[in-house]
Amino acid sequence: MISRMFLEHPRSVNETYFQHMCFAGWFASKLFAAGFAAAVHAIFPNCFEKTASGIIAELYERTHKRGD
């Protein structure tokens, strides 16, 4: 049960638990940044015009082929 909860998914993308934790933390910080940029852009359309979409594109590239 413990192995399945904590190790099965990281192994499926060829990472250790710690590597996966670091990547997921980095990913979350990028999502927060994209969300902040999008929120500011909603109020001030001339600010962060391509920031959120650029971050999302970067995240897609980093995750698209993980585990292959």
Biopython code that builds the backbone (N, CA, C, O; Angstrom):
import numpy as np
from Bio.PDB.StructureBuilder import StructureBuilder

atoms = [
    (1, "MET", "N", (0.817, -1.194, 0.000)),
    (1, "MET", "CA", (0.000, 0.000, 0.000)),
    (1, "MET", "C", (0.864, 1.262, 0.000)),
    (1, "MET", "O", (0.625, 2.173, -0.792)),
    (2, "ILE", "N", (1.862, 1.322, 0.879)),
    (2, "ILE", "CA", (2.743, 2.498, 0.959)),
    (2, "ILE", "C", (3.505, 2.655, -0.351)),
    (2, "ILE", "O", (3.609, 3.759, -0.886)),
    (3, "SER", "N", (4.032, 1.560, -0.861)),
    (3, "SER", "CA", (4.764, 1.616, -2.124)),
    (3, "SER", "C", (3.868, 2.131, -3.241)),
    (3, "SER", "O", (4.292, 2.962, -4.044)),
    (4, "ARG", "N", (2.648, 1.649, -3.298)),
    (4, "ARG", "CA", (1.725, 2.077, -4.349)),
    (4, "ARG", "C", (1.399, 3.556, -4.199)),
    (4, "ARG", "O", (1.330, 4.277, -5.194)),
    (5, "MET", "N", (1.201, 4.013, -2.973)),
    (5, "MET", "CA", (0.832, 5.409, -2.731)),
    (5, "MET", "C", (1.944, 6.378, -3.082)),
    (5, "MET", "O", (1.687, 7.433, -3.662)),
    (6, "PHE", "N", (3.176, 6.035, -2.738)),
    (6, "PHE", "CA", (4.271, 6.991, -2.845)),
    (6, "PHE", "C", (5.273, 6.705, -3.964)),
    (6, "PHE", "O", (5.974, 7.620, -4.396)),
    (7, "LEU", "N", (5.356, 5.498, -4.430)),
    (7, "LEU", "CA", (6.436, 5.162, -5.355)),
    (7, "LEU", "C", (5.989, 4.746, -6.749)),
    (7, "LEU", "O", (6.757, 4.880, -7.702)),
    (8, "GLU", "N", (4.778, 4.250, -6.892)),
    (8, "GLU", "CA", (4.343, 3.727, -8.192)),
    (8, "GLU", "C", (4.361, 4.799, -9.279)),
    (8, "GLU", "O", (4.925, 4.580, -10.351)),
    (9, "HIS", "N", (3.761, 5.930, -9.019)),
    (9, "HIS", "CA", (3.721, 6.982, -10.039)),
    (9, "HIS", "C", (5.106, 7.550, -10.353)),
    (9, "HIS", "O", (5.447, 7.663, -11.530)),
    (10, "PRO", "N", (5.926, 7.917, -9.349)),
    (10, "PRO", "CA", (7.265, 8.400, -9.703)),
    (10, "PRO", "C", (8.054, 7.392, -10.552)),
    (10, "PRO", "O", (8.765, 7.782, -11.479)),
    (11, "ARG", "N", (7.928, 6.125, -10.240)),
    (11, "ARG", "CA", (8.616, 5.101, -11.048)),
    (11, "ARG", "C", (8.091, 5.076, -12.481)),
    (11, "ARG", "O", (8.847, 4.799, -13.412)),
    (12, "SER", "N", (6.812, 5.362, -12.662)),
    (12, "SER", "CA", (6.234, 5.325, -14.005)),
    (12, "SER", "C", (6.793, 6.424, -14.905)),
    (12, "SER", "O", (6.698, 6.331, -16.129)),
    (13, "VAL", "N", (7.373, 7.459, -14.309)),
    (13, "VAL", "CA", (8.014, 8.518, -15.095)),
    (13, "VAL", "C", (9.528, 8.505, -14.873)),
    (13, "VAL", "O", (10.207, 9.512, -15.076)),
    (14, "ASN", "N", (10.042, 7.351, -14.454)),
    (14, "ASN", "CA", (11.478, 7.114, -14.273)),
    (14, "ASN", "C", (12.136, 8.100, -13.311)),
    (14, "ASN", "O", (13.204, 8.641, -13.598)),
    (15, "GLU", "N", (11.490, 8.329, -12.168)),
    (15, "GLU", "CA", (12.030, 9.213, -11.152)),
    (15, "GLU", "C", (11.950, 8.546, -9.785)),
    (15, "GLU", "O", (11.149, 7.640, -9.557)),
    (16, "THR", "N", (12.803, 9.020, -8.887)),
    (16, "THR", "CA", (12.683, 8.616, -7.494)),
    (16, "THR", "C", (11.583, 9.468, -6.862)),
    (16, "THR", "O", (11.105, 10.428, -7.465)),
    (17, "TYR", "N", (11.194, 9.110, -5.659)),
    (17, "TYR", "CA", (10.193, 9.896, -4.947)),
    (17, "TYR", "C", (10.666, 11.346, -4.789)),
    (17, "TYR", "O", (9.903, 12.279, -5.038)),
    (18, "PHE", "N", (11.923, 11.530, -4.377)),
    (18, "PHE", "CA", (12.453, 12.875, -4.156)),
    (18, "PHE", "C", (12.537, 13.667, -5.464)),
    (18, "PHE", "O", (12.190, 14.848, -5.490)),
    (19, "GLN", "N", (12.988, 13.037, -6.542)),
    (19, "GLN", "CA", (13.034, 13.724, -7.839)),
    (19, "GLN", "C", (11.640, 14.168, -8.259)),
    (19, "GLN", "O", (11.454, 15.281, -8.749)),
    (20, "HIS", "N", (10.672, 13.295, -8.063)),
    (20, "HIS", "CA", (9.305, 13.624, -8.441)),
    (20, "HIS", "C", (8.745, 14.744, -7.566)),
    (20, "HIS", "O", (8.035, 15.621, -8.058)),
    (21, "MET", "N", (9.056, 14.717, -6.297)),
    (21, "MET", "CA", (8.607, 15.767, -5.387)),
    (21, "MET", "C", (9.178, 17.124, -5.817)),
    (21, "MET", "O", (8.459, 18.123, -5.825)),
    (22, "CYS", "N", (10.447, 17.161, -6.170)),
    (22, "CYS", "CA", (11.073, 18.408, -6.614)),
    (22, "CYS", "C", (10.449, 18.899, -7.919)),
    (22, "CYS", "O", (10.158, 20.086, -8.068)),
    (23, "PHE", "N", (10.245, 17.980, -8.860)),
    (23, "PHE", "CA", (9.640, 18.377, -10.132)),
    (23, "PHE", "C", (8.221, 18.891, -9.923)),
    (23, "PHE", "O", (7.848, 19.918, -10.490)),
    (24, "ALA", "N", (7.437, 18.200, -9.126)),
    (24, "ALA", "CA", (6.058, 18.618, -8.875)),
    (24, "ALA", "C", (6.016, 19.971, -8.162)),
    (24, "ALA", "O", (5.135, 20.786, -8.438)),
    (25, "GLY", "N", (6.944, 20.212, -7.264)),
    (25, "GLY", "CA", (7.027, 21.505, -6.586)),
    (25, "GLY", "C", (7.386, 22.620, -7.561)),
    (25, "GLY", "O", (6.801, 23.702, -7.521)),
    (26, "TRP", "N", (8.348, 22.349, -8.435)),
    (26, "TRP", "CA", (8.720, 23.317, -9.471)),
    (26, "TRP", "C", (7.521, 23.597, -10.379)),
    (26, "TRP", "O", (7.229, 24.748, -10.701)),
    (27, "PHE", "N", (6.838, 22.534, -10.783)),
    (27, "PHE", "CA", (5.670, 22.647, -11.654)),
    (27, "PHE", "C", (4.595, 23.511, -10.992)),
    (27, "PHE", "O", (4.015, 24.388, -11.631)),
    (28, "ALA", "N", (4.337, 23.259, -9.721)),
    (28, "ALA", "CA", (3.325, 24.032, -8.988)),
    (28, "ALA", "C", (3.699, 25.506, -8.929)),
    (28, "ALA", "O", (2.836, 26.370, -9.079)),
    (29, "SER", "N", (4.979, 25.802, -8.712)),
    (29, "SER", "CA", (5.399, 27.203, -8.644)),
    (29, "SER", "C", (5.197, 27.896, -9.985)),
    (29, "SER", "O", (4.822, 29.068, -10.026)),
    (30, "LYS", "N", (5.442, 27.184, -11.082)),
    (30, "LYS", "CA", (5.217, 27.751, -12.411)),
    (30, "LYS", "C", (3.722, 27.980, -12.652)),
    (30, "LYS", "O", (3.342, 28.985, -13.253)),
    (31, "LEU", "N", (2.880, 27.066, -12.192)),
    (31, "LEU", "CA", (1.437, 27.248, -12.335)),
    (31, "LEU", "C", (0.939, 28.449, -11.537)),
    (31, "LEU", "O", (0.090, 29.206, -12.008)),
    (32, "PHE", "N", (1.470, 28.623, -10.324)),
    (32, "PHE", "CA", (1.102, 29.793, -9.530)),
    (32, "PHE", "C", (1.523, 31.077, -10.249)),
    (32, "PHE", "O", (0.767, 32.047, -10.285)),
    (33, "ALA", "N", (2.726, 31.081, -10.818)),
    (33, "ALA", "CA", (3.203, 32.254, -11.556)),
    (33, "ALA", "C", (2.305, 32.540, -12.755)),
    (33, "ALA", "O", (1.963, 33.693, -13.017)),
    (34, "ALA", "N", (1.924, 31.496, -13.477)),
    (34, "ALA", "CA", (1.034, 31.680, -14.632)),
    (34, "ALA", "C", (-0.321, 32.214, -14.179)),
    (34, "ALA", "O", (-0.885, 33.097, -14.825)),
    (35, "GLY", "N", (-0.836, 31.696, -13.098)),
    (35, "GLY", "CA", (-2.113, 32.164, -12.566)),
    (35, "GLY", "C", (-2.047, 33.620, -12.134)),
    (35, "GLY", "O", (-2.977, 34.387, -12.386)),
    (36, "PHE", "N", (-0.958, 34.003, -11.488)),
    (36, "PHE", "CA", (-0.782, 35.398, -11.076)),
    (36, "PHE", "C", (-0.717, 36.303, -12.296)),
    (36, "PHE", "O", (-1.379, 37.340, -12.338)),
    (37, "ALA", "N", (0.080, 35.917, -13.288)),
    (37, "ALA", "CA", (0.204, 36.721, -14.505)),
    (37, "ALA", "C", (-1.149, 36.859, -15.201)),
    (37, "ALA", "O", (-1.490, 37.940, -15.682)),
    (38, "ALA", "N", (-1.913, 35.782, -15.257)),
    (38, "ALA", "CA", (-3.223, 35.827, -15.901)),
    (38, "ALA", "C", (-4.188, 36.729, -15.129)),
    (38, "ALA", "O", (-4.976, 37.456, -15.734)),
    (39, "ALA", "N", (-4.129, 36.685, -13.805)),
    (39, "ALA", "CA", (-5.002, 37.527, -12.991)),
    (39, "ALA", "C", (-4.674, 39.004, -13.178)),
    (39, "ALA", "O", (-5.575, 39.832, -13.313)),
    (40, "VAL", "N", (-3.382, 39.333, -13.187)),
    (40, "VAL", "CA", (-2.976, 40.720, -13.422)),
    (40, "VAL", "C", (-3.391, 41.145, -14.829)),
    (40, "VAL", "O", (-3.889, 42.253, -15.030)),
    (41, "HIS", "N", (-3.182, 40.259, -15.797)),
    (41, "HIS", "CA", (-3.553, 40.557, -17.184)),
    (41, "HIS", "C", (-5.060, 40.806, -17.319)),
    (41, "HIS", "O", (-5.480, 41.625, -18.136)),
    (42, "ALA", "N", (-5.857, 40.115, -16.537)),
    (42, "ALA", "CA", (-7.307, 40.312, -16.593)),
    (42, "ALA", "C", (-7.692, 41.740, -16.218)),
    (42, "ALA", "O", (-8.645, 42.295, -16.764)),
    (43, "ILE", "N", (-6.949, 42.329, -15.288)),
    (43, "ILE", "CA", (-7.239, 43.687, -14.839)),
    (43, "ILE", "C", (-6.524, 44.727, -15.693)),
    (43, "ILE", "O", (-7.089, 45.765, -16.034)),
    (44, "PHE", "N", (-5.277, 44.432, -16.032)),
    (44, "PHE", "CA", (-4.441, 45.336, -16.833)),
    (44, "PHE", "C", (-4.024, 44.608, -18.110)),
    (44, "PHE", "O", (-2.962, 43.986, -18.143)),
    (45, "PRO", "N", (-4.834, 44.673, -19.149)),
    (45, "PRO", "CA", (-4.582, 43.889, -20.363)),
    (45, "PRO", "C", (-3.232, 44.139, -21.035)),
    (45, "PRO", "O", (-2.758, 43.299, -21.799)),
    (46, "ASN", "N", (-2.617, 45.275, -20.760)),
    (46, "ASN", "CA", (-1.316, 45.543, -21.372)),
    (46, "ASN", "C", (-0.161, 44.889, -20.616)),
    (46, "ASN", "O", (0.975, 44.927, -21.088)),
    (47, "CYS", "N", (-0.424, 44.298, -19.467)),
    (47, "CYS", "CA", (0.610, 43.621, -18.676)),
    (47, "CYS", "C", (0.563, 42.111, -18.904)),
    (47, "CYS", "O", (-0.516, 41.535, -19.047)),
    (48, "PHE", "N", (1.711, 41.486, -18.937)),
    (48, "PHE", "CA", (1.828, 40.027, -19.026)),
    (48, "PHE", "C", (1.015, 39.450, -20.182)),
    (48, "PHE", "O", (0.299, 38.463, -20.010)),
    (49, "GLU", "N", (1.125, 40.061, -21.347)),
    (49, "GLU", "CA", (0.301, 39.654, -22.487)),
    (49, "GLU", "C", (0.526, 38.209, -22.924)),
    (49, "GLU", "O", (-0.410, 37.546, -23.372)),
    (50, "LYS", "N", (1.747, 37.721, -22.799)),
    (50, "LYS", "CA", (2.030, 36.355, -23.246)),
    (50, "LYS", "C", (2.672, 35.503, -22.158)),
    (50, "LYS", "O", (3.103, 34.381, -22.423)),
    (51, "THR", "N", (2.738, 36.016, -20.961)),
    (51, "THR", "CA", (3.443, 35.320, -19.885)),
    (51, "THR", "C", (2.784, 33.995, -19.520)),
    (51, "THR", "O", (3.451, 32.960, -19.502)),
    (52, "ALA", "N", (1.497, 34.012, -19.232)),
    (52, "ALA", "CA", (0.809, 32.782, -18.813)),
    (52, "ALA", "C", (0.856, 31.731, -19.907)),
    (52, "ALA", "O", (1.146, 30.566, -19.634)),
    (53, "SER", "N", (0.576, 32.125, -21.137)),
    (53, "SER", "CA", (0.596, 31.137, -22.225)),
    (53, "SER", "C", (2.006, 30.615, -22.467)),
    (53, "SER", "O", (2.177, 29.448, -22.819)),
    (54, "GLY", "N", (3.014, 31.455, -22.285)),
    (54, "GLY", "CA", (4.401, 30.999, -22.428)),
    (54, "GLY", "C", (4.771, 29.977, -21.369)),
    (54, "GLY", "O", (5.440, 28.987, -21.663)),
    (55, "ILE", "N", (4.337, 30.215, -20.136)),
    (55, "ILE", "CA", (4.600, 29.269, -19.047)),
    (55, "ILE", "C", (3.900, 27.945, -19.321)),
    (55, "ILE", "O", (4.489, 26.880, -19.136)),
    (56, "ILE", "N", (2.652, 28.005, -19.758)),
    (56, "ILE", "CA", (1.901, 26.782, -20.052)),
    (56, "ILE", "C", (2.576, 25.995, -21.174)),
    (56, "ILE", "O", (2.665, 24.770, -21.101)),
    (57, "ALA", "N", (3.050, 26.683, -22.201)),
    (57, "ALA", "CA", (3.753, 26.008, -23.296)),
    (57, "ALA", "C", (5.021, 25.330, -22.782)),
    (57, "ALA", "O", (5.334, 24.208, -23.181)),
    (58, "GLU", "N", (5.752, 26.012, -21.894)),
    (58, "GLU", "CA", (6.960, 25.431, -21.309)),
    (58, "GLU", "C", (6.624, 24.174, -20.506)),
    (58, "GLU", "O", (7.308, 23.156, -20.621)),
    (59, "LEU", "N", (5.579, 24.249, -19.699)),
    (59, "LEU", "CA", (5.188, 23.098, -18.889)),
    (59, "LEU", "C", (4.762, 21.926, -19.767)),
    (59, "LEU", "O", (5.088, 20.776, -19.476)),
    (60, "TYR", "N", (4.040, 22.218, -20.830)),
    (60, "TYR", "CA", (3.629, 21.156, -21.752)),
    (60, "TYR", "C", (4.856, 20.472, -22.349)),
    (60, "TYR", "O", (4.923, 19.244, -22.400)),
    (61, "GLU", "N", (5.820, 21.265, -22.798)),
    (61, "GLU", "CA", (7.038, 20.691, -23.385)),
    (61, "GLU", "C", (7.786, 19.821, -22.388)),
    (61, "GLU", "O", (8.306, 18.764, -22.746)),
    (62, "ARG", "N", (7.841, 20.264, -21.134)),
    (62, "ARG", "CA", (8.575, 19.515, -20.107)),
    (62, "ARG", "C", (7.878, 18.217, -19.719)),
    (62, "ARG", "O", (8.536, 17.271, -19.286)),
    (63, "THR", "N", (6.547, 18.158, -19.868)),
    (63, "THR", "CA", (5.809, 16.983, -19.400)),
    (63, "THR", "C", (5.288, 16.089, -20.516)),
    (63, "THR", "O", (4.879, 14.958, -20.253)),
    (64, "HIS", "N", (5.293, 16.563, -21.738)),
    (64, "HIS", "CA", (4.651, 15.841, -22.839)),
    (64, "HIS", "C", (5.167, 14.418, -23.008)),
    (64, "HIS", "O", (4.376, 13.509, -23.261)),
    (65, "LYS", "N", (6.445, 14.205, -22.877)),
    (65, "LYS", "CA", (6.989, 12.874, -23.142)),
    (65, "LYS", "C", (7.614, 12.236, -21.904)),
    (65, "LYS", "O", (8.457, 11.347, -22.025)),
    (66, "ARG", "N", (7.213, 12.677, -20.726)),
    (66, "ARG", "CA", (7.757, 12.072, -19.498)),
    (66, "ARG", "C", (7.284, 10.628, -19.400)),
    (66, "ARG", "O", (6.139, 10.303, -19.712)),
    (67, "GLY", "N", (8.187, 9.786, -18.964)),
    (67, "GLY", "CA", (7.837, 8.383, -18.756)),
    (67, "GLY", "C", (7.911, 7.511, -19.987)),
    (67, "GLY", "O", (7.682, 6.305, -19.906)),
    (68, "ASP", "N", (8.230, 8.104, -21.134)),
    (68, "ASP", "CA", (8.342, 7.283, -22.363)),
    (68, "ASP", "C", (9.641, 6.515, -22.381)),
    (68, "ASP", "O", (9.908, 5.776, -23.329)),
]
sb = StructureBuilder()
sb.init_structure("model")
sb.init_model(0)
sb.init_chain("A")
sb.init_seg("    ")
for serial, (resi, resn, name, xyz) in enumerate(atoms, 1):
    if name == "N":
        sb.init_residue(resn, " ", resi, " ")
    sb.init_atom(name, np.array(xyz, "f"), 0.0, 1.0, " ", f" {name:<3s}", serial, name[0])
structure = sb.get_structure()
